[in-house]
């Protein structure tokens, strides 16, 4: 059974949005490529290998992404973190997606697939034995096209 992502489907959402994003910097390109590599590795193995973990660590350490604040409030230690204000929305989404998938991988493998109809990334439902499509819409479209092809062959 695959673990749930910390923000359910957020990693998948960001992966599917990457093709619509225009990267502006070398750092954004690196984050984009890293996300795609993680997605491909999950697709093949359900987890990520040590080399990809090392690459992830190196990518995240190159730039200042987080600010960590520790302070006492009413005698209790309060630790908070927030994204650096200089981050673009693209960077922030990529980092959140990476953190989300890494937290989920702590619990075990993640089953990822690509839709046979639209090629979008998706996490199949837990009870589905064999999922080929990301949605009912794609499944219906694929069946329609199969039936249309069959009807054309008979005429």
JOPE-V312326 format. One line per field, one symbol per residue. phi: phi as a letter, one per 20 degrees, with the letter a starting at -180 (. if undefined). psi: psi as a letter, one per 30 degrees, with the letter a starting at -180 (. if undefined). Layout:
# JOPE-V312326
phi: ???
psi: ???
This chain:
# JOPE-V312326
phi: .ffefgdgmfgfgfgfegfeedfdcfffffffffffffgfffgecnbcefffffffgfffefceecddccbeclndfddccbfffeffffgffffffffgffffffeqfdedbdffedmffbdffgeffcddcfbfgffffffgfffffffffee
psi: kklklejkgeeeeeeffeffkjkfleeeeeeeeeeeeeeeeeeeffakleeeeeeeeeeffeljelkkkklkjhfkkkklllkkffkleeeeeeeeeeeeeeeefffalkjllkkfefglkljlkefkejkfkfleeeeeeeeeeeeeeeeeef.
